[in-house]
Amino acid sequence: MNKLAQLKKRSLVVADTGDIEAIRRYQPEDATTNPSLLYKAAQLPQYQDHLKAAITWAEKQSGDVAQLAAMKLAVVIGNEILKIVPGVVSTEVDARLSFDTRASIEYARQLIALYEEAGVDRKRVLIKLASTWEGINAASVLEKEGIGCNLTLLFSQCQAIACAEAGVTLISPFVGRILDWYKASTGRDDYTAKDDPGVLSVQSIYEYYKSRGYPTIVMGASFRNTGEIEALAGCDKLTISPQLLQELQDDDGDLATGLNAEVEKQPLPEQTLDEATFRFQLNADAMATEKLAEGIRNFVADQEKLEALLQEAR
């Protein structure tokens, strides 16, 4: 049995791609997209009909055609993905709204309305939001409306705690981007799965959640190698790129031990994490602060590239 098959017995595997053919090939439970993945997908020949359909729809609406077409394209591709995966698809709110709670809520509602117009039950969609204070608060409101949320660009314990206290459905702690930061800041290039800072961060978050009984799902994301994935085998979910899915599928060795959900039970904190404490703790973590800001900037850049591509295709 290859390592991908072994992994699927221990964690729910999610495809970190908007490529429908890759999703068919690896048969994950769920799939997740973001502006970067949508931009890549929009340039593929097999997506041109979806591109044109999104533009045609947007031209009939009131508002910025490129922005509306990007939103519609995300839903169209998400809908196609849902025809293949048995679980859910994650679709992202415009990263330019990462510090605007009200606008993020409205954008998420629009996404869900478009999915429901296409006949998709909202239970099969997770709305992705950046793990800013504003994004977490938006998620808290949306969850009460029956709209599940995936909090992304998560790099620190304080972000994870705030998400759990807000009752979000799922978090996506970024393993590889944490490792990138530590490699750049320390000059080390010899991290193993045992001392990988990204792996250790997710292990800590996972144990915190399980020890306190939080139902929020932990989905490790942004992997740089299969060693990181194996170290987190047993995590609730793991979202993995097609390249690393292929490497796991080609490997017939034994999967590493990974995580253990049997942890000592701990009491819930007596006080919830308020805004001032959240911002102070996030600011005190240079890695998390820098990677969150960088991640938002990169998603915004790819969102703008996608909108420019759609504008040119009109």
Sine and cosine of phi, psi and omega as CSV:
sin_phi,cos_phi,sin_psi,cos_psi,sin_omega,cos_omega
0.00,0.00,0.79,-0.61,-0.02,-1.00
-0.96,0.29,0.21,-0.98,-0.10,-1.00
-0.92,0.39,-0.51,0.86,0.04,-1.00
-0.91,0.42,-0.68,0.73,0.04,-1.00
-0.90,0.44,-0.64,0.77,0.05,-1.00
-0.90,0.44,-0.66,0.75,-0.02,-1.00
-0.89,0.46,-0.64,0.77,-0.02,-1.00
-0.90,0.43,-0.36,0.93,0.05,-1.00
-0.98,0.19,-0.29,0.96,-0.08,-1.00
-0.91,-0.40,-0.48,0.88,0.00,-1.00
-0.68,-0.73,0.47,-0.88,0.15,-0.99
-0.98,0.22,0.83,-0.55,-0.06,-1.00
-1.00,-0.07,0.76,-0.65,-0.04,-1.00
-0.88,-0.47,0.69,-0.72,0.02,-1.00
-1.00,0.09,0.84,-0.54,0.01,-1.00
-1.00,-0.03,0.95,0.31,-0.08,-1.00
-0.25,-0.97,0.40,-0.92,0.15,-0.99
-0.97,-0.24,0.10,1.00,-0.03,-1.00
-0.99,0.15,0.95,-0.32,-0.08,-1.00
-0.89,0.46,-0.61,0.80,-0.01,-1.00
-0.91,0.42,-0.63,0.78,0.04,-1.00
-0.91,0.42,-0.61,0.80,0.02,-1.00
-0.91,0.42,-0.66,0.75,0.07,-1.00
-0.87,0.49,-0.62,0.78,-0.10,-0.99
-0.92,0.38,-0.67,0.74,-0.14,-0.99
-0.98,-0.18,-0.14,0.99,0.10,-0.99
0.75,0.66,0.85,0.52,0.05,-1.00
-0.97,0.25,0.20,-0.98,0.06,-1.00
-0.97,0.26,-0.71,0.71,-0.03,-1.00
-0.78,-0.63,0.05,-1.00,0.13,-0.99
-0.59,-0.81,0.42,-0.91,0.01,-1.00
-0.69,-0.72,0.62,-0.79,0.02,-1.00
-0.81,-0.58,0.22,-0.97,0.11,-0.99
-0.44,-0.90,0.10,-0.99,-0.05,-1.00
-0.84,0.54,-0.58,0.81,0.00,-1.00
-0.90,0.43,-0.70,0.71,0.00,-1.00
-0.94,0.35,-0.62,0.78,0.02,-1.00
-0.91,0.41,-0.62,0.79,0.03,-1.00
-0.89,0.46,-0.68,0.73,0.05,-1.00
-0.90,0.43,-0.70,0.72,-0.02,-1.00
-0.89,0.45,-0.62,0.78,-0.06,-1.00
-0.90,0.43,-0.30,0.95,0.00,-1.00
-1.00,-0.03,-0.12,0.99,-0.01,-1.00
-0.99,0.15,0.62,-0.78,-0.04,-1.00
-0.83,0.56,-0.61,0.79,-0.07,-1.00
-0.94,0.34,-0.15,0.99,-0.02,-1.00
-0.97,-0.23,0.03,1.00,-0.11,-0.99
-0.91,0.41,-0.57,0.82,0.05,-1.00
-0.90,0.43,-0.63,0.77,0.04,-1.00
-0.90,0.43,-0.63,0.77,0.01,-1.00
-0.87,0.49,-0.75,0.66,-0.02,-1.00
-0.91,0.42,-0.63,0.77,0.00,-1.00
-0.90,0.44,-0.64,0.77,0.02,-1.00
-0.91,0.42,-0.66,0.75,0.01,-1.00
-0.91,0.41,-0.70,0.72,0.01,-1.00
-0.86,0.51,-0.68,0.73,0.03,-1.00
-0.90,0.44,-0.73,0.69,-0.07,-1.00
-0.89,0.46,-0.57,0.82,-0.02,-1.00
-0.92,0.39,-0.30,0.96,0.00,-1.00
-1.00,-0.05,-0.09,1.00,-0.02,-1.00
-0.99,-0.16,0.17,-0.99,0.11,-0.99
-0.99,-0.17,0.77,-0.63,-0.03,-1.00
0.72,-0.69,-0.09,-1.00,-0.01,-1.00
-0.93,0.37,0.89,-0.46,-0.11,-0.99
-0.88,0.47,-0.71,0.70,-0.05,-1.00
-0.90,0.44,-0.67,0.74,0.02,-1.00
-0.91,0.42,-0.69,0.72,0.01,-1.00
-0.92,0.40,-0.63,0.77,0.02,-1.00
-0.90,0.43,-0.60,0.80,0.04,-1.00
-0.90,0.43,-0.66,0.75,0.04,-1.00
-0.89,0.45,-0.72,0.69,-0.01,-1.00
-0.90,0.43,-0.65,0.76,0.01,-1.00
-0.88,0.48,-0.65,0.76,0.03,-1.00
-0.86,0.51,-0.65,0.76,-0.01,-1.00
-0.96,0.29,-0.65,0.76,0.01,-1.00
-0.88,0.48,-0.73,0.68,0.02,-1.00
-0.92,0.39,-0.64,0.77,0.07,-1.00
-0.86,0.51,-0.65,0.76,0.01,-1.00
-0.90,0.43,-0.65,0.76,0.04,-1.00
-0.90,0.43,-0.65,0.76,0.02,-1.00
-0.88,0.47,-0.64,0.77,-0.04,-1.00
-0.93,0.38,-0.27,0.96,0.09,-1.00
-0.97,0.24,-0.23,0.97,-0.06,-1.00
-0.95,-0.32,-0.74,0.68,-0.06,-1.00
-1.00,0.10,0.56,-0.83,0.01,-1.00
-0.99,0.15,-0.27,0.96,-0.10,-0.99
-0.98,-0.17,-0.87,-0.50,-0.11,-0.99
-0.85,-0.53,0.27,-0.96,0.14,-0.99
-0.85,-0.53,0.61,-0.79,0.05,-1.00
-0.98,-0.19,0.76,-0.65,0.00,-1.00
-0.81,-0.59,0.72,-0.70,-0.23,-0.97
-1.00,-0.07,0.63,-0.77,0.17,-0.99
-0.96,0.29,0.58,-0.81,0.03,-1.00
-0.75,0.66,0.85,-0.53,-0.07,-1.00
-0.90,0.44,-0.31,0.95,0.04,-1.00
-0.92,0.38,-0.21,0.98,-0.01,-1.00
-0.98,-0.18,0.24,0.97,-0.13,-0.99
-0.87,0.49,-0.35,0.94,-0.01,-1.00
-0.89,-0.45,0.40,0.92,-0.01,-1.00
-0.76,-0.66,0.99,-0.14,-0.07,-1.00
-0.87,0.49,-0.77,0.64,-0.07,-1.00
-0.88,0.48,-0.71,0.70,-0.02,-1.00
-0.92,0.40,-0.58,0.81,0.04,-1.00
-0.90,0.44,-0.67,0.74,0.03,-1.00
-0.88,0.47,-0.71,0.71,-0.02,-1.00
-0.91,0.42,-0.66,0.76,0.03,-1.00
-0.89,0.46,-0.70,0.72,0.02,-1.00
-0.88,0.48,-0.68,0.74,0.03,-1.00
-0.88,0.47,-0.62,0.79,0.04,-1.00
-0.90,0.43,-0.68,0.74,0.04,-1.00
-0.86,0.51,-0.74,0.68,-0.01,-1.00
-0.90,0.44,-0.63,0.77,0.03,-1.00
-0.88,0.48,-0.65,0.76,0.02,-1.00
-0.92,0.39,-0.64,0.77,0.05,-1.00
-0.90,0.44,-0.70,0.71,-0.04,-1.00
-0.92,0.39,-0.57,0.82,0.09,-1.00
-0.89,0.46,-0.49,0.87,0.03,-1.00
-1.00,0.06,0.06,1.00,0.04,-1.00
1.00,0.05,0.28,0.96,-0.01,-1.00
-0.99,-0.14,0.79,-0.61,0.06,-1.00
-0.93,0.37,0.69,-0.72,-0.02,-1.00
-0.86,0.50,-0.37,0.93,0.02,-1.00
-0.92,0.40,-0.27,0.96,-0.02,-1.00
-0.99,-0.12,0.13,0.99,-0.04,-1.00
-0.81,-0.59,0.70,-0.71,0.19,-0.98
-0.92,-0.38,0.74,-0.67,0.04,-1.00
-1.00,0.02,0.83,-0.56,-0.01,-1.00
-1.00,-0.01,0.75,-0.66,0.02,-1.00
-0.71,-0.70,0.57,-0.82,0.10,-1.00
-0.91,0.41,0.56,-0.83,-0.05,-1.00
-0.99,0.12,0.79,0.62,0.19,-0.98
-1.00,0.07,0.20,-0.98,0.07,-1.00
-0.86,0.52,-0.64,0.77,-0.02,-1.00
-0.94,0.35,-0.64,0.77,0.03,-1.00
-0.91,0.42,-0.65,0.76,0.01,-1.00
-0.91,0.41,-0.64,0.77,0.04,-1.00
-0.92,0.38,-0.60,0.80,0.09,-1.00
-0.88,0.48,-0.69,0.73,0.01,-1.00
-0.88,0.48,-0.63,0.78,0.02,-1.00
-0.85,0.52,-0.68,0.73,0.03,-1.00
-0.93,0.38,-0.71,0.70,-0.05,-1.00
-0.90,0.43,-0.64,0.77,0.01,-1.00
-0.86,0.50,-0.59,0.81,0.02,-1.00
-0.93,0.36,-0.32,0.95,0.04,-1.00
-1.00,-0.07,0.12,0.99,-0.01,-1.00
0.99,0.16,0.32,0.95,0.03,-1.00
-0.96,-0.28,0.96,-0.30,-0.02,-1.00
-0.94,0.35,0.54,-0.84,-0.08,-1.00
-0.79,-0.61,0.54,-0.84,0.08,-1.00
-0.89,-0.46,0.93,-0.36,-0.03,-1.00
-1.00,-0.01,0.90,-0.43,-0.12,-0.99
-0.96,-0.28,-0.02,-1.00,-0.06,-1.00
0.77,0.63,0.77,0.64,-0.03,-1.00
-0.96,-0.30,0.84,-0.54,-0.13,-0.99
-0.78,-0.62,-0.06,1.00,-0.14,-0.99
-0.61,-0.79,0.30,-0.95,0.01,-1.00
-0.90,0.43,-0.63,0.78,-0.04,-1.00
-0.91,0.41,-0.58,0.81,0.09,-1.00
-0.89,0.45,-0.69,0.72,-0.02,-1.00
-0.90,0.44,-0.68,0.73,0.00,-1.00
-0.90,0.43,-0.70,0.71,0.01,-1.00
-0.88,0.48,-0.62,0.78,0.03,-1.00
-0.90,0.43,-0.70,0.71,0.00,-1.00
-0.89,0.45,-0.68,0.73,-0.01,-1.00
-0.93,0.37,-0.43,0.90,0.04,-1.00
-0.99,0.14,-0.15,0.99,0.04,-1.00
0.97,0.23,0.49,0.87,-0.01,-1.00
-0.95,0.31,0.44,-0.90,-0.05,-1.00
-0.93,0.36,-0.68,0.73,-0.18,-0.98
-0.45,-0.89,0.56,-0.83,0.14,-0.99
-0.87,-0.50,0.46,-0.89,0.03,-1.00
-0.85,-0.52,0.99,0.16,0.07,-1.00
-0.92,0.39,0.70,-0.71,-0.12,-0.99
-1.00,-0.08,0.96,-0.29,-0.07,-1.00
-0.96,0.29,-0.83,0.55,-0.12,-0.99
-0.90,0.43,-0.58,0.81,-0.03,-1.00
-0.95,0.33,-0.49,0.87,0.11,-0.99
-0.91,0.41,-0.71,0.71,0.04,-1.00
-0.87,0.50,-0.67,0.74,0.02,-1.00
-0.82,0.58,-0.71,0.71,-0.05,-1.00
-0.90,0.43,-0.70,0.71,-0.03,-1.00
-0.93,0.36,-0.59,0.81,0.07,-1.00
-0.88,0.47,-0.70,0.72,-0.02,-1.00
-0.93,0.37,-0.60,0.80,-0.09,-1.00
-0.99,0.12,-0.46,0.89,-0.03,-1.00
-0.98,-0.22,-0.34,0.94,-0.07,-1.00
0.99,0.16,-0.02,1.00,0.02,-1.00
-0.98,0.21,0.60,-0.80,0.05,-1.00
-0.73,-0.69,0.35,0.94,-0.11,-0.99
-0.86,-0.51,0.45,0.90,0.03,-1.00
-0.90,0.43,0.65,-0.76,0.12,-0.99
-0.94,-0.33,0.11,-0.99,0.01,-1.00
-0.85,0.52,-0.49,0.87,-0.05,-1.00
-0.96,0.28,-0.49,0.87,0.00,-1.00
-0.86,-0.51,0.24,0.97,0.05,-1.00
-0.89,0.46,0.88,-0.48,-0.06,-1.00
-0.87,0.49,-0.53,0.85,0.04,-1.00
-0.93,0.37,-0.68,0.73,0.05,-1.00
-0.89,0.46,-0.72,0.70,-0.02,-1.00
-0.89,0.46,-0.59,0.81,0.03,-1.00
-0.89,0.45,-0.72,0.69,-0.01,-1.00
-0.93,0.37,-0.62,0.78,0.06,-1.00
-0.85,0.53,-0.70,0.71,-0.02,-1.00
-0.90,0.44,-0.70,0.71,0.02,-1.00
-0.90,0.44,-0.70,0.71,0.00,-1.00
-0.85,0.52,-0.74,0.68,-0.02,-1.00
-0.92,0.39,-0.61,0.80,0.04,-1.00
-0.87,0.48,-0.74,0.67,0.00,-1.00
-0.89,0.46,-0.76,0.65,-0.09,-1.00
-0.92,0.38,-0.58,0.81,-0.04,-1.00
-0.95,0.32,-0.39,0.92,-0.04,-1.00
-0.94,-0.34,0.05,1.00,0.11,-0.99
0.97,0.26,0.36,0.93,0.06,-1.00
-0.93,0.37,0.73,-0.69,-0.01,-1.00
-0.99,0.14,-0.17,0.99,-0.01,-1.00
-0.83,0.56,0.77,-0.64,-0.03,-1.00
-0.97,0.22,0.69,-0.72,0.08,-1.00
-0.98,-0.19,0.87,-0.50,0.01,-1.00
-0.85,-0.53,0.98,-0.18,0.05,-1.00
-0.86,0.51,0.63,-0.78,-0.08,-1.00
-0.61,-0.80,0.16,-0.99,0.13,-0.99
0.86,0.51,0.88,0.48,-0.03,-1.00
-1.00,0.00,0.56,-0.83,0.03,-1.00
-0.98,-0.20,-0.35,0.94,-0.02,-1.00
-0.36,-0.93,0.25,-0.97,-0.04,-1.00
-0.95,0.32,-0.38,0.93,0.04,-1.00
-0.88,0.48,-0.64,0.77,0.05,-1.00
-0.89,0.46,-0.66,0.75,-0.01,-1.00
-0.90,0.44,-0.72,0.69,-0.01,-1.00
-0.89,0.45,-0.61,0.80,0.01,-1.00
-0.90,0.44,-0.41,0.91,-0.03,-1.00
-0.95,-0.32,0.24,0.97,0.09,-1.00
-0.85,0.53,0.73,-0.68,-0.08,-1.00
0.97,-0.25,-0.28,0.96,0.13,-0.99
-0.86,0.52,0.49,-0.87,-0.10,-1.00
-0.75,0.66,-0.80,0.60,0.04,-1.00
-0.64,-0.77,0.40,-0.91,0.08,-1.00
-0.69,-0.73,0.82,-0.58,0.03,-1.00
-0.98,-0.21,0.82,-0.58,-0.26,-0.96
-0.74,-0.67,0.65,-0.76,0.02,-1.00
-0.94,0.33,0.40,-0.92,0.03,-1.00
-0.83,0.56,-0.62,0.78,-0.01,-1.00
-0.87,0.49,-0.72,0.70,-0.02,-1.00
-0.97,0.26,-0.51,0.86,0.11,-0.99
-0.87,0.49,-0.66,0.75,0.01,-1.00
-0.91,0.42,-0.67,0.75,0.02,-1.00
-0.88,0.48,-0.66,0.75,0.03,-1.00
-0.92,0.40,-0.62,0.78,-0.01,-1.00
-0.93,0.37,-0.51,0.86,-0.03,-1.00
-0.99,0.11,-0.11,0.99,-0.08,-1.00
-0.97,-0.23,0.88,-0.47,-0.03,-1.00
-0.99,-0.12,0.21,0.98,0.02,-1.00
-0.97,0.26,-0.01,-1.00,0.03,-1.00
-1.00,0.09,0.71,-0.70,0.02,-1.00
-0.93,0.38,0.62,-0.79,0.01,-1.00
-0.89,0.45,0.25,-0.97,-0.10,-1.00
-0.87,0.49,-0.74,0.67,0.05,-1.00
0.98,0.21,-0.49,-0.87,-0.11,-0.99
-1.00,0.03,0.35,-0.94,0.05,-1.00
-0.80,-0.60,0.86,-0.51,-0.03,-1.00
-0.97,0.24,-0.22,0.98,-0.02,-1.00
-0.99,0.14,1.00,0.02,-0.01,-1.00
-0.87,-0.50,0.36,-0.93,-0.02,-1.00
-0.91,0.41,0.75,-0.67,-0.05,-1.00
-0.95,0.31,0.68,-0.73,-0.01,-1.00
-0.82,-0.58,0.46,-0.89,0.02,-1.00
-0.95,0.30,0.42,-0.91,0.11,-0.99
-0.93,0.38,0.48,-0.88,0.06,-1.00
-0.86,0.51,0.57,-0.82,-0.01,-1.00
-0.94,0.35,-0.49,0.87,0.02,-1.00
-0.83,-0.56,0.58,-0.81,0.06,-1.00
-0.98,0.21,0.28,-0.96,-0.03,-1.00
-0.98,0.18,0.92,-0.39,-0.01,-1.00
-1.00,0.07,0.12,-0.99,-0.10,-0.99
-0.87,0.49,-0.71,0.71,-0.04,-1.00
-0.88,0.47,-0.68,0.73,0.00,-1.00
-0.92,0.38,-0.67,0.74,0.04,-1.00
-0.84,0.54,-0.77,0.64,-0.06,-1.00
-0.91,0.41,-0.61,0.79,0.02,-1.00
-0.91,0.42,-0.73,0.69,-0.03,-1.00
-0.91,0.40,-0.63,0.78,0.03,-1.00
-0.91,0.41,-0.68,0.73,0.01,-1.00
-0.90,0.44,-0.54,0.84,-0.01,-1.00
-0.95,0.32,-0.31,0.95,0.00,-1.00
-0.98,-0.18,0.99,-0.11,-0.08,-1.00
-0.86,0.51,-0.68,0.74,-0.02,-1.00
-0.87,0.50,-0.77,0.63,-0.06,-1.00
-0.90,0.44,-0.66,0.75,0.01,-1.00
-0.88,0.47,-0.74,0.68,-0.05,-1.00
-0.93,0.36,-0.67,0.74,-0.05,-1.00
-0.96,0.29,-0.55,0.84,0.08,-1.00
-0.89,0.45,-0.75,0.66,-0.01,-1.00
-0.89,0.46,-0.70,0.72,0.00,-1.00
-0.89,0.45,-0.68,0.73,-0.01,-1.00
-0.88,0.48,-0.68,0.73,0.03,-1.00
-0.89,0.45,-0.71,0.70,0.01,-1.00
-0.85,0.52,-0.69,0.72,-0.03,-1.00
-0.92,0.39,-0.65,0.76,0.04,-1.00
-0.91,0.41,-0.62,0.79,0.05,-1.00
-0.89,0.45,-0.69,0.73,0.00,-1.00
-0.87,0.49,-0.68,0.73,-0.01,-1.00
-0.96,0.29,-0.52,0.85,0.10,-0.99
-0.88,0.47,-0.68,0.73,0.00,-1.00
-0.93,0.37,-0.59,0.81,0.08,-1.00
-0.90,0.43,-0.67,0.74,0.02,-1.00
-0.89,0.46,-0.70,0.72,0.00,-1.00
-0.91,0.41,-0.60,0.80,0.05,-1.00
-0.91,0.42,-0.65,0.76,0.04,-1.00
-0.89,0.46,-0.68,0.74,0.01,-1.00
-0.92,0.39,-0.62,0.79,0.03,-1.00
-0.89,0.46,-0.68,0.73,0.00,-1.00
-0.92,0.39,-0.49,0.87,-0.05,-1.00
-0.98,0.18,-0.15,0.99,-0.01,-1.00
-0.91,0.42,0.00,0.00,0.00,0.00
